């Protein structure tokens, strides 16, 4: 996963306050493709943005053995 995917917003433009304001990250819903979060203005509570955090795939070395492999 790229570092860009793990970035978190601290300030976003709020359409109600009409300026960049600090935001809080709030879990909105859990979806099959990942968790959806809203970024909420800490001054007025207006949603200023959103983000879906997808689960990272397992590392290549951490994959289980294929089911057809036999042990003797």
C-alpha positions as a printed Julia matrix, in Angstrom:
72×3 Matrix{Float64}:
   0.0     0.0    0.0
   1.34    3.4   -0.89
   1.94    6.03   1.78
  -0.55    8.27  -0.01
  -3.37    5.8    0.8
  -2.66    6.1    4.53
  -2.81    9.89   4.66
  -5.24   11.54   7.05
  -6.78   14.99   6.6
  -6.26   17.57   9.36
  -7.79   20.59   7.63
 -10.45   20.63   4.91
 -12.53   23.37   3.32
 -15.89   23.63   5.09
 -18.7    24.79   2.78
 -20.65   26.28   5.7
 -17.77   28.11   7.44
 -16.34   29.05   4.01
 -12.73   28.36   5.08
 -10.36   25.51   5.88
 -11.15   24.17   9.34
  -9.9    21.3   11.52
 -11.85   18.07  10.93
 -12.71   14.96  12.92
 -12.82   11.52  11.31
 -16.12    9.7   11.96
 -16.99    6.12  10.97
 -20.09    6.24   8.77
 -20.64    2.67   7.57
 -18.86   -0.66   7.21
 -18.96   -1.81   3.57
 -17.72   -5.03   1.93
 -14.97   -3.06   0.16
 -13.86   -1.22   3.35
 -14.88    1.18   6.11
 -16.34    4.53   5.01
 -15.46    7.57   7.1
 -16.73   11.14   6.99
 -14.52   14.12   7.79
 -16.63   16.5    9.89
 -15.88   20.18  10.55
 -14.94   20.54  14.23
 -16.56   24.01  14.37
 -20.02   23.49  12.87
 -20.36   19.72  12.3
 -20.78   19.91   8.5
 -19.38   16.99   6.47
 -16.35   18.32   4.58
 -15.2    15.09   2.91
 -15.15   11.3    3.08
 -12.79    8.36   2.67
 -13.05    4.59   2.22
 -10.29    2.65   3.96
  -9.74   -0.67   2.26
  -8.17   -3.6    4.04
  -4.61   -4.13   2.91
  -3.89   -7.45   1.14
  -1.77   -9.97   3.07
   1.98   -9.92   2.54
   3.29  -12.39  -0.04
   5.25  -14.36   2.55
   2.21  -14.64   4.85
  -0.05  -16.54   2.45
  -1.28  -19.98   3.58
  -0.18  -23.13   1.79
  -2.36  -24.12  -1.17
  -5.05  -26.71  -0.32
  -3.63  -29.28  -2.76
  -0.24  -29.48  -0.98
   0.22  -32.76   0.88
   2.34  -33.37   3.92
   4.15  -36.71   4.28
